[in-house]
Amino acid sequence: MSADFGLKDKVAIVTGGGSRAPGIGNGRAAAVLLAGAGAHVVVVDSAPENMTQTQKLIAERGGSSLAVTADVTSPDACADVVAQAVGAFGRLDVLVNNVGVAGPPGTVVDVDLDAWEQCLRLNLNSMVLMSRAAIPRMRAAGGGSIINMSSAVGLAGGHPTVAYPTTKAAVVGLTRTMAAHHGPEGIRVNALAPGYVHTPMVHSQGVDGHAREQRRLAAPLATEGTGWDVGDAVLFLAGPRSRWITGVVLPVDAGLTATLGAAPSVTSACGPHPARRA
Ligand SMILES: NC(=O)c1ccc[n+]([C@@H]2O[C@H](COP(=O)([O-])OP(=O)(O)OC[C@H]3O[C@@H](n4cnc5c(N)ncnc54)[C@H](O)[C@@H]3O)[C@@H](O)[C@H]2O)c1
C-alpha cells in the first residue's frame, strides 16, 4: 500500500517539469511523485518536448497531468498557467518553482551583464511571477504550499561563478520573506537546497566519470543523489505531513552542507573527503 501524503485530488503546478534530456531531473521527479500521491499535476515547461516523458511516466502510474507550454519569465504566461490549472482542475494547492539554470560564467568583474540579468529572470524573477499569480488562488482554496528550488551553493560561498550562487541565495531570502508574509493566509513557503544531485542537467554539463565520483564522495553519506531524492522532499513539503513547517531551507545533499566550514580533522570523522584530501 502506498503512503498517504494527503495530496489526493489536490492540484499542483511544477515549473520546469520536463527534463532537458532523458533521465530524471528534479522537476520531472517532483511531478511524477506528486501525481503518484493523487494530485493533479500541471507540468510547465518552455520546451514542450521536454514534458513528453514526464507525462508518460505519470500516465504509466495511473496519474493525472496537464502539460502547459510557457516561459515562466513572462508575467502574462505565469498568469495563464495558473488560469489553465484552475480551469482544468478547479483549484490550486501546490506550486513547485523548480526552473533554474546554471547561468553565465564569470566574476562580478567579467560576467556578461545581459546574461547576468537573464539568470536573475530565470532563477529568481520566475518564482516571484509564478507566486504572484498562484497566491490569490491558494487563498481561495484556504491555503497552499510553495516550494522554491534553491541549491546547496545558495548556502555557501566558494562557487566559481557569481550568478548561480547569488540567485540561489536570493531564493533563500525570498522563501523566508514569503513565509512570513503569507503564513497568516495558510500558505506555507519552503525551499530545497539540493547538493550534488546527478540529473540530466548535470550530465549535459559534462559531469561524468571521475568528476561524478568526486561529487559522490564529497558528502558524508558518500551516496549519489538523484532527482527522486529531491522529488521525495517536494512530496513531504507539498502536503499536510509538513503542515507545521514554513520558512525552512531543507538541504537534500547527503550531508554536504553539514561539513561547510569544518576543519579537515573534523570532516575526516565523517569519512574520507576527497576534495579536501586532494
Ligand atoms: N542537479 C543538481 O545538482 C542541482 C543542484 C541544486 C539545485 N538544482 C536546481 O534544480 C532545478 C532544475 O532541476 P531539473 O533537474 O528539473 O533541471 P532540468 O534542466 O532537467 O529541467 C529544467 C526544465 O526547465 C525548463 N525551463 C528552462 N527555462 C524555462 C523557462 N523560462 N520557462 C519554463 N521552463 C523552463 C527546461 O526546458 C527544462 O526542461 C534548478 O532550479 C537547479 O538550479 C539542481
The ligand as an SDF file (V2000), in Angstrom:
LIG
                    3D

 44 48  0  0  0  0  0  0  0  0999 V2000
   21.1290   18.8750  -10.4370 N   0  0  0  0  0  0  0  0  0  0  0  0
   21.7190   19.4280   -9.3990 C   0  0  0  0  0  0  0  0  0  0  0  0
   22.7960   19.0120   -8.9590 O   0  0  0  0  0  0  0  0  0  0  0  0
   21.0640   20.6060   -8.7280 C   0  0  0  0  0  0  0  0  0  0  0  0
   21.5910   21.0230   -7.5300 C   0  0  0  0  0  0  0  0  0  0  0  0
   21.0000   22.0860   -6.8880 C   0  0  0  0  0  0  0  0  0  0  0  0
   19.8850   22.7100   -7.4270 C   0  0  0  0  0  0  0  0  0  0  0  0
   19.3980   22.2900   -8.6250 N   0  0  0  0  0  0  0  0  0  0  0  0
   18.2280   23.0100   -9.1560 C   0  0  0  0  0  0  0  0  0  0  0  0
   17.2320   22.1350   -9.6520 O   0  0  0  0  0  0  0  0  0  0  0  0
   16.4680   22.8250  -10.6480 C   0  0  0  0  0  0  0  0  0  0  0  0
   16.4590   22.1200  -12.0090 C   0  0  0  0  0  0  0  0  0  0  0  0
   16.3040   20.8360  -11.8650 O   0  0  0  0  0  0  0  0  0  0  0  0
   15.9510   19.8690  -13.0920 P   0  0  0  0  0  0  0  0  0  0  0  0
   16.7660   18.6560  -12.8100 O   0  0  0  0  0  0  0  0  0  0  0  0
   14.4810   19.7310  -13.1910 O   0  0  0  0  0  0  0  0  0  0  0  0
   16.5570   20.6390  -14.4030 O   0  0  0  0  0  0  0  0  0  0  0  0
   16.3800   20.3110  -15.9560 P   0  0  0  0  0  0  0  0  0  0  0  0
   17.3500   21.1960  -16.6500 O   0  0  0  0  0  0  0  0  0  0  0  0
   16.4110   18.8490  -16.2370 O   0  0  0  0  0  0  0  0  0  0  0  0
   14.8960   20.7800  -16.2580 O   0  0  0  0  0  0  0  0  0  0  0  0
   14.5370   22.0870  -16.1680 C   0  0  0  0  0  0  0  0  0  0  0  0
   13.4500   22.3590  -17.1960 C   0  0  0  0  0  0  0  0  0  0  0  0
   13.1610   23.7580  -17.1050 O   0  0  0  0  0  0  0  0  0  0  0  0
   12.8010   24.1690  -18.3790 C   0  0  0  0  0  0  0  0  0  0  0  0
   12.9300   25.6210  -18.4880 N   0  0  0  0  0  0  0  0  0  0  0  0
   14.0630   26.3570  -18.6370 C   0  0  0  0  0  0  0  0  0  0  0  0
   13.7620   27.6550  -18.7450 N   0  0  0  0  0  0  0  0  0  0  0  0
   12.4220   27.7540  -18.6450 C   0  0  0  0  0  0  0  0  0  0  0  0
   11.5090   28.8340  -18.6800 C   0  0  0  0  0  0  0  0  0  0  0  0
   11.9320   30.0960  -18.8470 N   0  0  0  0  0  0  0  0  0  0  0  0
   10.1860   28.5820  -18.5210 N   0  0  0  0  0  0  0  0  0  0  0  0
    9.7380   27.3120  -18.3650 C   0  0  0  0  0  0  0  0  0  0  0  0
   10.5550   26.2410  -18.3360 N   0  0  0  0  0  0  0  0  0  0  0  0
   11.8800   26.4610  -18.4740 C   0  0  0  0  0  0  0  0  0  0  0  0
   13.7570   23.4420  -19.3210 C   0  0  0  0  0  0  0  0  0  0  0  0
   13.2260   23.3620  -20.6440 O   0  0  0  0  0  0  0  0  0  0  0  0
   13.8820   22.0860  -18.6400 C   0  0  0  0  0  0  0  0  0  0  0  0
   13.0240   21.1090  -19.2310 O   0  0  0  0  0  0  0  0  0  0  0  0
   17.1290   24.1660  -10.8730 C   0  0  0  0  0  0  0  0  0  0  0  0
   16.4830   25.1670  -10.1460 O   0  0  0  0  0  0  0  0  0  0  0  0
   18.5370   23.8970  -10.3560 C   0  0  0  0  0  0  0  0  0  0  0  0
   19.2080   25.0730  -10.0170 O   0  0  0  0  0  0  0  0  0  0  0  0
   19.9590   21.2550   -9.2960 C   0  0  0  0  0  0  0  0  0  0  0  0
  1  2  1  0
  2  3  2  0
  2  4  1  0
  4  5  1  0
  4 44  2  0
  5  6  2  0
  6  7  1  0
  7  8  2  0
  8  9  1  0
  8 44  1  0
  9 10  1  0
  9 42  1  0
 10 11  1  0
 11 12  1  0
 11 40  1  0
 12 13  1  0
 13 14  1  0
 14 15  2  0
 14 16  1  0
 14 17  1  0
 17 18  1  0
 18 19  2  0
 18 20  1  0
 18 21  1  0
 21 22  1  0
 22 23  1  0
 23 24  1  0
 23 38  1  0
 24 25  1  0
 25 26  1  0
 25 36  1  0
 26 27  1  0
 26 35  1  0
 27 28  2  0
 28 29  1  0
 29 30  1  0
 29 35  2  0
 30 31  1  0
 30 32  2  0
 32 33  1  0
 33 34  2  0
 34 35  1  0
 36 37  1  0
 36 38  1  0
 38 39  1  0
 40 41  1  0
 40 42  1  0
 42 43  1  0
M  CHG  2   8   1  16  -1
M  END
$$$$
